[in-house]
């Protein structure tokens, strides 16, 4: 059974930082295309950052230069380091894994940026 468990969300002031973690079981993250998505109330779920099996990264324009996706193969975990957070970054953040056998989602973690 595949599980993706996100953690690290919370309430942070504008300009602050958070690091999200996505720990996987049942899959090996280095063999999957991994990504972080987010969904704000009333909006569609959008890709924020992605990392390929070879380590190439891709970011939404709105987070370039502020967010960094990374992978720790030993811990089977993917991270999203979020700096210079803005109120518009407020959303539920989801971890996604994609491979030839299918696609998997985590349950999401809430990030709220507010003073």
C-alpha positions as CSV (number, residue, x, y, z in Angstrom):
1,X,0.0,0.0,0.0
2,X,1.3,3.4,-1.0
3,X,1.2,6.2,1.5
4,X,2.5,9.8,1.2
5,X,2.4,11.6,4.5
6,X,2.9,15.4,4.4
7,X,4.0,17.4,7.5
8,X,5.4,20.8,8.3
9,X,2.5,23.0,7.5
10,X,1.2,25.7,9.9
11,X,0.7,29.4,10.4
12,X,3.5,31.8,9.5
13,X,3.8,35.5,9.2
14,X,4.5,37.1,5.8
15,X,8.2,36.9,5.0
16,X,8.6,33.8,7.1
17,X,9.7,30.3,6.1
18,X,8.4,26.8,6.4
19,X,9.7,23.4,5.3
20,X,7.2,20.8,4.2
21,X,8.1,17.1,4.2
22,X,6.6,14.2,2.3
23,X,7.6,10.8,3.6
24,X,6.7,7.9,1.4
25,X,6.0,4.2,2.1
26,X,5.2,1.6,-0.5
27,X,7.2,3.4,-3.2
28,X,10.8,4.6,-3.7
29,X,10.7,8.3,-4.2
30,X,13.9,8.4,-6.3
31,X,12.2,6.2,-8.9
32,X,9.2,8.5,-9.2
33,X,8.5,12.0,-10.5
34,X,7.6,13.8,-7.3
35,X,5.8,17.1,-7.0
36,X,4.1,19.5,-4.7
37,X,0.8,21.0,-5.6
38,X,-1.4,23.5,-3.7
39,X,-5.0,24.3,-3.6
40,X,-6.5,27.5,-2.2
41,X,-10.2,27.7,-1.3
42,X,-12.4,28.0,-4.5
43,X,-9.4,27.5,-6.8
44,X,-8.0,24.6,-8.8
45,X,-5.1,22.5,-7.6
46,X,-1.9,23.7,-9.2
47,X,1.7,22.4,-9.4
48,X,4.1,24.4,-7.3
49,X,7.4,22.4,-7.7
50,X,8.5,19.2,-9.2
51,X,11.6,17.0,-9.3
52,X,12.4,14.2,-11.8
53,X,14.1,10.9,-11.1
54,X,17.3,12.5,-12.4
55,X,17.0,15.4,-10.1
56,X,15.8,18.1,-12.5
57,X,13.5,20.6,-10.9
58,X,10.7,22.8,-12.2
59,X,8.8,25.6,-10.4
60,X,5.7,27.6,-10.9
61,X,6.5,31.2,-11.9
62,X,4.9,32.4,-8.7
63,X,7.3,30.6,-6.4
64,X,10.6,30.7,-8.4
65,X,13.4,32.0,-6.3
66,X,11.5,31.5,-3.1
67,X,10.7,27.7,-3.0
68,X,13.1,24.8,-3.3
69,X,12.1,21.2,-3.8
70,X,14.6,18.5,-2.8
71,X,14.8,14.8,-2.2
72,X,16.5,12.7,0.5
73,X,16.8,9.2,-0.9
74,X,18.0,7.7,2.4
75,X,14.9,8.9,4.1
76,X,12.6,8.3,1.2
77,X,11.4,11.9,1.7
78,X,10.7,14.9,-0.5
79,X,10.9,18.4,0.9
80,X,9.6,21.8,0.0
81,X,11.5,24.7,1.5
82,X,9.4,27.8,1.3
83,X,11.0,31.2,2.0
84,X,9.7,34.8,1.8
85,X,6.2,33.5,2.2
86,X,3.3,35.7,1.1
87,X,-0.4,35.7,2.0
88,X,-1.2,34.4,-1.5
89,X,0.8,31.2,-0.7
90,X,-2.0,30.2,1.7
91,X,-3.3,26.9,0.6
92,X,-3.4,23.2,1.3
93,X,-0.2,21.7,0.0
94,X,-0.3,18.2,-1.5
95,X,2.5,15.7,-2.2
96,X,2.3,13.8,-5.5
97,X,4.1,10.8,-6.9
98,X,3.9,9.7,-10.5
99,X,5.2,6.6,-12.2
100,X,4.3,4.0,-14.8
101,X,2.2,2.2,-12.2
102,X,0.1,5.1,-11.4
103,X,-0.3,8.4,-9.5
104,X,-0.5,8.9,-5.7
105,X,-1.5,11.8,-3.5
106,X,-1.0,12.7,0.1
107,X,-3.7,13.9,2.4
108,X,-2.4,17.5,2.3
109,X,-1.1,20.0,4.9
110,X,-2.4,23.4,5.5
111,X,-0.1,26.4,5.1
112,X,-1.5,29.8,6.2
113,X,0.5,33.0,5.7
114,X,-1.0,35.8,7.8
115,X,-0.1,38.5,10.2
